[in-house]
């Protein structure tokens, strides 16, 4: 094979590969929300939980305006698949996420240390749970559960991202509920 023919074949193969990859689509045909479930969200810490897809859907309750309900649930989905699930429960005491009764929620559960607010936290491969005081007009204590799609990304990176989202999200929920502690 001549040098010119090898170059032509390599160029043709590169072009075919590029066209094939472009035809596969991919990417996001949606934007990461800046607000959902009644709470302002930080798109920067939320972004790692989203994956390629066409449609973003928010399903569930406002986590803040739950009326008589003591908990609100909200899920953000991409093309029908869970990206992130959020639950905020108004409770009468602090529930320790490291308690054996909460173990079923986690894979590889570890205690969250050095939270930037008073409370107890636990982190797993696809879940975090925080219990914190509120002392506000709508609740005395809060239990916040965050669950993400456990099939997306590297586990160590996902855990880091879940913790970053949780420590950003919980103070926003407390502010929206008028918590004083």
N, C-alpha and C positions, 0 to 999 in steps of 0.2 A: 504494500500500500504506500502510495506516495505521501509526502509530507502535506501537500495541498489537500489530498483526499482525506487524510486523517483530520485535518483542521475542519474541513467541511462537514464530516460525520460528527465530530465533537460539537460543532456549532449547532447542527441540526438536532442532536440529542439534547443539548442544553435548552434549546428553544421548545422542544416537545415537553420536556420536564417542567419548564416554567408554565407553559400553557395548561398542562395537566394539573399542576398545583393551583393555578388560578381558577380552573374550572371546578375544583373541589369546594370553592367558596371559602368557608371559614370566616373568622372574624366575628365582630359583634355588630349586629344591626340594631342595637339599642344603646342607651346610655345608662350608666350606673346612677341610681336615684340619689338626690341630695336630701330627700325627705321621704319617709315612708312610715306607716304604722303610727302616725301622730308624733313622730320624733324626727328632729333634724339629724341627718347622718353625715359623716365625714366620708366623702367618696374615696378619698385616698386610702383609708384603712378598710373600707368596704370592698374596694376593687378586687383584691386577690381572690375573693370567693366566687367571682363571676367567670363564666366560660363562654366560648363561642356559641352564638345562637342568634335567633331572629327576634323572638318576642320575650319581653320582660313583663311579668305579671305579679301584682301584689295582692295577696289573698289573706283575709282575716280581719281582725279587729284593730282599732286604735289601741295602742298599748297604754295610752294616757286616759282617754275618755271611755272607760269601761262601764260607766254607770253603776248599777248595783253589783255587777260582776266584780269578783276580787282578782281576776286575772284576765289578761288580754293576750291573744296569740296572733302572730302575723308571720307570713312566709313570703319570701321573694323568690320567684321561680323564673327560670329561663327555659323556654320551650317546654314547659310543663314539668321540669325537673327542679328540685329544691336547690337553691343556691345558699340561702340562709333562712333559718327559722328563729324567731324571737318570741320569748314569753316573759311577761312581767307579771308577777303575782304580788298582790298586797297581802301581807301576812301579819300575824300577831306576835311573832318572835323571830329571832335569828335562827335559821336552819343551817347547820354546818354541811356544806357540800362534800366534806370528807367523811361524813357519817356513813356507816355501812348501808343505811337505808337509801342513800343516794347513789350507791356504786353502780347500779344498773344503767345509769345514764352515760357512763364513761368507758372508754378503752384507754388503758394506760394512764389512769388518773394520778395527778400530782397536785399538791397544794400550791395555790398561787400565793407568792410571797410579795411583800412590799407593794400592796395595792395603794394607789394614790388617794384613797379615801378609806374611811373606817369600814371594815367588813371582813367577811370570810369568802375565799374563792377556791375553786378547783378547776383544773384544766385537763382535758383529754385530747385524744387524737382528732376529734371532730366536734367537741363540746366544751363549753365553759359554763360554770354556774357561780353566781355571786349572791351572797346574802348581805344586806346592808341596812343600816338604820335609815329612817325617813323623818319621823316626828313631824309630819306635815298634816295639812287638813284632810288629805285623802288616804293616808296610810301611816302606820307606825314603823313598819319594816317592809323591805322589798326583797323578793327573790327573783333574780334575772337569769334566764337560761338562754344560751346562744348555741345553736347547732348548725353546722355547715355540711355541705356535701362532702362526705369522706372519701370520695373517689377522685377529687380534684387536687392535683399537685403533690409535692413532697410532704411527708408527714411532719418532719421537723419544721419546715417552713410554714405549713398550715397551722401548727400549734402556736408558733410565734405570731402569726397573723390573727388568730383567734384571740389571743391575749391582748394584742394591740387594739383590736376592735372593741373588746369588752371594757378595757379601762377607759376608752374614749366614750363608749355608749352609756355606761351606767350613770356617770355624772349628768349626762344630758337628760336621761329619764328622771333622775332625782330633781333636776331643775324644773322640768315640765310639770311634775307632780307637786311642786312647791315644798319639797322636803327641806327641813332646816338642819338636819344632821347628815 
